[in-house]
């Protein structure tokens, strides 16, 4: 068990708001990690249930947990910025209060950062599950090039799968509460402007899909803030063509008028189509490159050596 006076490499940040139904299971999933050099920061954002009592209990139980609480709700962006300032780790690992971390997540992500120095943020595939234990794997594009080709259409990460460099996030300005609940993607854009993004091609978190999840309860607000974020991206990442602007507007209207579950269903279909297109394009490009190299080798003229024998 890691002691509080030891400098952790990773700070796992879990914001808490009325989180008693699933929080203990979430924390237990982190404690099962094969990588041990981490701390957990629990920050309660003015919960009305028994979350504060549960957080204090967990802090007493585990020596690698630090707990902070706000008497009134400040908003997720402000809570995350507070956590960023308090975090001792060089790497920030995000996890939502109702999601589960798989035991090898921290090991795989920290190993990746060791060998990919230019990467500033790293996500993964996710596994969605519901109350009936119905599951689905959601894929995210693997390389920085693939991600940035389509990041104005679909976001680069699922927030609960992301690990990023603390110093880069602070230099980028942290989370902007004005873009909540799309403030995470807004930060990912700004991180991507400062370095490379990537995803590990296997699920590292299990995401609980339920009616009380923030992505369902605040979906209309999410649709509005996502459109606002797209307008920011159009100005700061590069001017998007008309078809993408039409897509953004259609996404906004659908978010306002259609039920959240239907919107997420359609969004996952769009993600599958976009991912399949990018992966197919990557495979075709690699195949064409190999054929081009092979053809060049075959057509290379033979050279006469000093011995009078033709070199291959």
FENTARA-V659188 format. One record per pair of residues at least 6 apart in sequence whose C-alpha atoms are under 7 Angstrom apart, sorted by sequence separation. I is the first residue (numbers start at 1). J is the second residue. D is the distance in whole Angstrom. If there is no record, write none. Layout:
i:I j:J d:D
i:I j:J d:D
This chain:
i:59 j:65 d:5
i:113 j:119 d:7
i:129 j:135 d:4
i:141 j:147 d:6
i:177 j:183 d:6
i:211 j:217 d:7
i:234 j:240 d:6
i:304 j:310 d:5
i:305 j:311 d:6
i:59 j:66 d:6
i:128 j:135 d:5
i:129 j:136 d:7
i:176 j:183 d:6
i:303 j:310 d:6
i:304 j:311 d:6
i:44 j:52 d:7
i:59 j:67 d:6
i:127 j:135 d:7
i:128 j:136 d:5
i:175 j:183 d:6
i:255 j:263 d:7
i:302 j:310 d:6
i:303 j:311 d:5
i:127 j:136 d:6
i:128 j:137 d:6
i:147 j:156 d:6
i:175 j:184 d:7
i:254 j:263 d:7
i:302 j:311 d:6
i:127 j:137 d:5
i:302 j:312 d:6
i:56 j:67 d:7
i:126 j:137 d:6
i:127 j:138 d:6
i:55 j:67 d:7
i:126 j:138 d:5
i:175 j:187 d:6
i:42 j:55 d:7
i:125 j:138 d:6
i:126 j:139 d:7
i:174 j:187 d:7
i:125 j:139 d:5
i:125 j:140 d:6
i:124 j:140 d:7
i:140 j:156 d:7
i:140 j:157 d:7
i:172 j:190 d:6
i:172 j:191 d:7
i:227 j:248 d:6
i:169 j:191 d:7
i:168 j:191 d:7
i:40 j:64 d:6
i:41 j:65 d:6
i:42 j:66 d:6
i:43 j:67 d:6
i:44 j:68 d:6
i:45 j:69 d:6
i:46 j:70 d:5
i:39 j:64 d:5
i:40 j:65 d:5
i:41 j:66 d:5
i:42 j:67 d:5
i:43 j:68 d:5
i:44 j:69 d:5
i:45 j:70 d:5
i:46 j:71 d:5
i:159 j:184 d:7
i:227 j:252 d:6
i:16 j:42 d:7
i:39 j:65 d:6
i:40 j:66 d:6
i:41 j:67 d:6
i:42 j:68 d:6
i:43 j:69 d:5
i:44 j:70 d:6
i:46 j:72 d:4
i:10 j:37 d:7
i:11 j:38 d:6
i:12 j:39 d:6
i:13 j:40 d:6
i:14 j:41 d:6
i:15 j:42 d:6
i:16 j:43 d:6
i:17 j:44 d:6
i:45 j:72 d:7
i:46 j:73 d:4
i:9 j:37 d:6
i:10 j:38 d:5
i:11 j:39 d:5
i:12 j:40 d:5
i:13 j:41 d:5
i:14 j:42 d:5
i:15 j:43 d:5
i:16 j:44 d:5
i:17 j:45 d:5
i:45 j:73 d:5
i:224 j:252 d:6
i:8 j:37 d:5
i:9 j:38 d:6
i:10 j:39 d:6
i:11 j:40 d:6
i:12 j:41 d:6
i:13 j:42 d:6
i:14 j:43 d:7
i:15 j:44 d:6
i:16 j:45 d:6
i:17 j:46 d:7
i:18 j:47 d:5
i:45 j:74 d:6
i:223 j:252 d:5
i:8 j:38 d:5
i:11 j:41 d:7
i:17 j:47 d:5
i:18 j:48 d:6
i:20 j:50 d:6
i:155 j:185 d:6
i:8 j:39 d:6
i:18 j:49 d:5
i:20 j:51 d:5
i:19 j:51 d:6
i:223 j:255 d:5
i:18 j:51 d:6
i:223 j:256 d:7
i:2 j:36 d:7
i:45 j:79 d:7
i:123 j:157 d:6
i:2 j:37 d:7
i:220 j:255 d:6
i:43 j:79 d:7
i:219 j:255 d:7
i:220 j:256 d:5
i:124 j:161 d:6
i:123 j:161 d:5
i:123 j:162 d:4
i:122 j:162 d:5
i:123 j:163 d:6
i:182 j:222 d:6
i:121 j:162 d:7
i:122 j:163 d:5
i:181 j:222 d:5
i:219 j:260 d:6
i:121 j:163 d:6
i:122 j:164 d:6
i:121 j:164 d:4
i:161 j:204 d:7
i:182 j:225 d:6
i:186 j:229 d:6
i:120 j:164 d:6
i:121 j:165 d:7
i:161 j:205 d:6
i:181 j:225 d:7
i:182 j:226 d:6
i:216 j:260 d:6
i:120 j:165 d:6
i:180 j:225 d:6
i:179 j:225 d:5
i:179 j:229 d:7
i:144 j:196 d:6
i:144 j:197 d:5
i:143 j:197 d:7
i:144 j:198 d:5
i:143 j:198 d:5
i:142 j:198 d:5
i:143 j:199 d:7
i:142 j:199 d:5
i:141 j:199 d:6
i:142 j:200 d:6
i:4 j:63 d:6
i:140 j:199 d:6
i:142 j:201 d:6
i:3 j:63 d:6
i:4 j:64 d:6
i:2 j:63 d:7
i:3 j:64 d:6
i:2 j:64 d:6
i:96 j:160 d:6
i:94 j:159 d:7
i:95 j:160 d:4
i:94 j:160 d:5
i:95 j:161 d:7
i:94 j:161 d:7
i:94 j:162 d:6
i:34 j:103 d:6
i:93 j:162 d:6
i:94 j:163 d:6
i:13 j:83 d:7
i:33 j:103 d:4
i:34 j:104 d:6
i:93 j:163 d:4
i:26 j:97 d:6
i:29 j:100 d:6
i:30 j:101 d:6
i:32 j:103 d:6
i:33 j:104 d:6
i:35 j:106 d:6
i:92 j:163 d:5
i:93 j:164 d:7
i:120 j:191 d:7
i:26 j:98 d:6
i:29 j:101 d:5
i:35 j:107 d:5
i:91 j:163 d:7
i:92 j:164 d:5
i:26 j:99 d:6
i:29 j:102 d:7
i:33 j:106 d:7
i:34 j:107 d:7
i:91 j:164 d:6
i:92 j:165 d:6
i:23 j:97 d:5
i:26 j:100 d:5
i:91 j:165 d:5
i:92 j:166 d:6
i:22 j:97 d:7
i:23 j:98 d:6
i:90 j:165 d:6
i:91 j:166 d:6
i:120 j:195 d:5
i:122 j:197 d:6
i:123 j:198 d:6
i:124 j:199 d:4
i:125 j:200 d:7
i:11 j:87 d:6
i:22 j:98 d:5
i:90 j:166 d:5
i:119 j:195 d:6
i:120 j:196 d:6
i:121 j:197 d:5
i:122 j:198 d:5
i:123 j:199 d:4
i:124 j:200 d:4
i:125 j:201 d:6
i:127 j:203 d:6
i:11 j:88 d:7
i:118 j:195 d:6
i:119 j:196 d:4
i:120 j:197 d:6
i:121 j:198 d:7
i:122 j:199 d:5
i:123 j:200 d:6
i:124 j:201 d:6
i:125 j:202 d:5
i:126 j:203 d:4
i:129 j:206 d:7
i:11 j:89 d:5
i:19 j:97 d:6
i:118 j:196 d:6
i:119 j:197 d:6
i:124 j:202 d:6
i:125 j:203 d:4
i:126 j:204 d:6
i:127 j:205 d:6
i:128 j:206 d:6
i:129 j:207 d:6
i:130 j:208 d:6
i:10 j:89 d:4
i:124 j:203 d:6
i:125 j:204 d:7
i:126 j:205 d:5
i:127 j:206 d:5
i:128 j:207 d:5
i:129 j:208 d:5
i:130 j:209 d:5
i:8 j:88 d:6
i:9 j:89 d:5
i:10 j:90 d:6
i:11 j:91 d:6
i:12 j:92 d:6
i:13 j:93 d:6
i:14 j:94 d:7
i:124 j:204 d:6
i:126 j:206 d:6
i:127 j:207 d:6
i:128 j:208 d:6
i:129 j:209 d:6
i:130 j:210 d:6
i:7 j:88 d:7
i:8 j:89 d:5
i:9 j:90 d:6
i:10 j:91 d:5
i:11 j:92 d:5
i:12 j:93 d:5
i:13 j:94 d:5
i:14 j:95 d:5
i:15 j:96 d:7
i:16 j:97 d:6
i:126 j:207 d:7
i:128 j:209 d:6
i:9 j:91 d:6
i:10 j:92 d:6
i:11 j:93 d:6
i:12 j:94 d:6
i:13 j:95 d:6
i:14 j:96 d:6
i:15 j:97 d:7
i:10 j:93 d:7
i:12 j:95 d:7
i:14 j:97 d:6
i:81 j:174 d:6
i:81 j:175 d:6
i:80 j:175 d:7
i:77 j:175 d:5
i:77 j:176 d:6
i:78 j:177 d:6
i:105 j:204 d:5
i:77 j:177 d:5
i:102 j:204 d:5
i:77 j:180 d:7
i:101 j:204 d:6
i:102 j:205 d:6
i:101 j:205 d:5
i:100 j:205 d:6
i:101 j:206 d:6
i:77 j:183 d:7
i:100 j:206 d:5
i:99 j:206 d:6
i:100 j:207 d:7
i:99 j:207 d:5
i:99 j:208 d:6
i:98 j:208 d:6
i:154 j:271 d:7
i:146 j:278 d:7
i:141 j:275 d:6
